[in-house]
Amino acid sequence: MPPLDAYLSPQSQQAMIAGLFLSFGWVVVAWQTRRRDARIRQEREADIQRALLAEIRAHVVSLEQQSPSPADAEDLIARIHSGDFVPTLPQQANDRIFGAVISELHILPAPVIDPIVIYYRLLSIMGALATDLRNIPADGRERAAQMMADYLSLMDETYNSGIQAIRVLTECLRGGAEAVEKMLDDDEAAAIAMMNRQLPDDLEQMQDQLDAINSRSSDPRGR
């Protein structure tokens, strides 16, 4: 006689077995659902990153083409200051994809989010500054020249932040968040190594300046 027959009727044993199969089925369905949701999330992550990468890359190329050389920038600011030139700046509104996916940005890997947000924040500031420049009256030449200098500096900063966002997005699409973390760690290590190489020269230069100042201070004629 089977062991369970002493405790459970055949009907109860059948119900118990059916319950076990049903519970196992729930576990399998839940596992399959989580696996499907994770796959859908990963695909959406990749789609968002590819779209943002394309948008940022296109505008970074545009910034590179628009950025004047240092000599041209200095000449441009001087012409604005003298009233010889009135700047006409393009609309920096290349953020349609970012605006469309901003509510989903939180699903991206953490190391990717900051560079993207920084880039688009700088882009927004550029747009606001360009609007202010266009609205400056004709007699505000000095203010316009200073704002143009700020705009060109901001353009350079936005370009650099865009390059960083491109690097991060490309690396994440290639190797995931771990690859991005490694790249950022390598960047930090390289920056520290460069600083350590430059530090002795900087300290020596500072010491020379201090010695020169002390030498002049000890000269009663101030020479």
C-alpha positions in Angstrom: 0.0 0.0 0.0 1.5 3.4 -0.9 2.6 5.4 2.2 0.1 8.3 1.6 -2.9 6.1 1.5 -2.8 5.8 5.2 -3.2 9.5 5.6 -5.0 10.8 2.5 -7.7 9.6 0.3 -6.9 9.1 -3.4 -8.9 12.2 -4.2 -6.9 14.3 -1.7 -3.6 13.0 -3.2 -4.8 13.9 -6.7 -5.7 17.4 -5.5 -2.3 17.8 -3.8 -0.4 16.7 -6.9 -2.5 19.0 -9.0 -1.8 21.9 -6.6 2.0 21.2 -6.8 1.8 21.2 -10.6 -0.2 24.4 -10.5 2.3 26.1 -8.2 5.2 25.0 -10.3 3.4 26.4 -13.3 3.1 29.8 -11.6 6.8 29.8 -10.8 7.6 29.0 -14.4 5.3 31.7 -15.8 6.7 34.3 -13.3 10.2 33.5 -14.4 9.3 33.7 -18.0 7.6 37.0 -17.4 10.6 38.5 -15.6 12.9 37.3 -18.4 10.7 38.8 -21.0 10.4 42.1 -19.1 14.2 42.2 -18.7 14.7 41.6 -22.4 12.2 44.3 -23.3 13.9 46.7 -20.9 17.3 46.0 -22.4 16.1 46.5 -25.9 14.4 49.8 -24.9 17.6 50.9 -23.1 19.6 50.2 -26.3 17.1 52.0 -28.5 17.1 55.1 -26.3 20.9 55.1 -26.2 21.2 54.8 -30.0 18.7 57.6 -30.6 20.5 59.9 -28.2 23.9 59.0 -29.6 22.7 59.9 -33.1 21.2 63.3 -31.9 24.2 64.3 -29.9 26.7 63.2 -32.6 24.9 65.3 -35.2 24.9 68.4 -33.1 28.5 68.0 -32.0 29.6 67.9 -35.7 27.6 71.1 -36.2 29.2 72.7 -33.2 32.7 71.8 -34.5 31.8 73.4 -37.8 30.5 76.6 -36.2 33.3 77.1 -33.7 35.7 79.8 -34.8 39.4 79.7 -34.3 40.8 81.7 -31.3 42.0 84.5 -33.6 38.6 84.6 -35.4 36.8 84.6 -32.1 38.8 87.5 -30.8 38.2 89.4 -34.1 34.5 88.7 -33.9 34.2 90.0 -30.3 36.2 93.1 -31.2 33.9 93.8 -34.1 30.8 93.4 -32.0 32.2 95.7 -29.3 32.9 98.4 -32.0 29.4 98.1 -33.4 30.8 96.9 -36.8 29.0 93.6 -36.6 25.6 92.4 -35.3 25.7 88.7 -34.4 23.1 86.3 -35.8 23.1 83.0 -33.9 21.5 79.8 -34.9 18.7 78.2 -32.8 20.3 75.5 -30.6 17.2 73.3 -30.4 18.6 69.9 -31.2 17.0 68.1 -28.3 13.8 66.6 -29.7 14.8 63.0 -29.0 16.0 63.9 -25.5 12.6 65.7 -24.8 10.8 62.6 -26.1 12.6 60.1 -23.9 13.3 62.2 -20.8 10.6 60.4 -18.8 12.4 57.1 -19.5 16.0 58.3 -18.8 16.0 56.6 -15.4 16.1 53.1 -17.0 19.6 53.8 -18.5 22.7 52.7 -16.6 23.7 55.2 -14.0 27.1 56.1 -15.4 25.4 57.1 -18.7 22.8 59.5 -17.3 25.0 62.2 -15.9 27.0 63.0 -19.2 23.8 63.1 -21.1 22.0 65.4 -18.7 25.1 67.7 -18.5 25.3 68.0 -22.3 21.6 68.8 -22.8 21.7 71.3 -19.8 24.6 73.2 -21.5 22.7 73.1 -24.8 19.7 74.6 -23.1 21.9 77.4 -21.6 23.4 78.0 -25.0 19.9 78.5 -26.4 18.9 80.9 -23.7 22.1 82.9 -24.1 21.6 83.1 -27.9 18.1 84.4 -27.3 19.4 87.1 -24.9 22.0 88.1 -27.5 19.4 88.5 -30.2 17.4 90.7 -28.0 20.2 93.1 -27.0 19.5 96.7 -28.3 21.9 98.3 -30.7 23.4 100.5 -28.1 24.4 97.5 -25.9 27.6 96.7 -27.8 29.8 96.2 -24.7 27.3 93.8 -23.2 26.8 92.0 -26.5 30.6 91.6 -26.8 30.9 90.1 -23.3 27.9 87.8 -23.9 29.4 86.7 -27.2 32.6 85.8 -25.4 30.5 83.8 -22.9 28.6 82.1 -25.7 31.8 81.0 -27.5 33.2 79.7 -24.2 30.0 77.8 -23.6 30.0 76.5 -27.1 33.4 75.0 -26.5 32.3 73.5 -23.1 29.1 72.0 -24.8 31.2 70.5 -27.5 33.5 68.8 -25.0 30.6 67.5 -22.9 29.0 66.2 -26.1 32.2 64.3 -27.0 32.2 62.8 -23.5 28.5 61.8 -23.9 29.3 60.2 -27.2 32.2 58.2 -25.7 30.0 57.0 -22.8 27.1 56.0 -25.0 29.3 54.2 -27.5 31.1 52.3 -24.7 27.8 51.4 -23.0 26.3 50.1 -26.2 29.5 48.1 -26.9 30.1 46.6 -23.4 27.4 47.7 -20.9 27.7 49.7 -17.7 30.7 47.8 -16.5 32.7 48.9 -19.6 31.6 52.5 -19.0 32.8 52.3 -15.3 36.2 51.0 -16.5 36.5 53.7 -19.1 35.8 56.4 -16.5 38.2 54.8 -14.0 40.9 54.8 -16.7 40.2 58.5 -17.5 40.5 59.4 -13.8 43.7 57.4 -13.5 45.2 59.1 -16.6 44.2 62.5 -15.2 45.8 61.8 -11.9 49.0 60.6 -13.6 49.2 63.7 -15.7 48.7 65.9 -12.6 51.4 64.1 -10.8 53.8 64.6 -13.7 53.0 68.3 -13.9 52.9 69.0 -10.2 56.7 69.2 -9.7 57.0 71.8 -12.5 54.1 73.8 -11.2 55.5 73.8 -7.7 58.9 74.8 -9.0 57.4 77.7 -11.0 55.4 78.8 -7.9 58.6 78.7 -5.8 60.4 80.9 -8.4 57.6 83.4 -8.3 57.6 83.5 -4.5 61.4 83.9 -4.5 61.1 86.8 -7.0 58.4 88.4 -4.8 60.5 88.0 -1.6 63.6 89.4 -3.4 61.7 92.5 -4.5 60.3 92.9 -1.0 63.7 92.8 0.6 65.0 95.5 -1.8 64.5 98.9 0.0 64.1 100.6 -3.3 61.3 98.1 -4.3 63.1 96.9 -7.4 
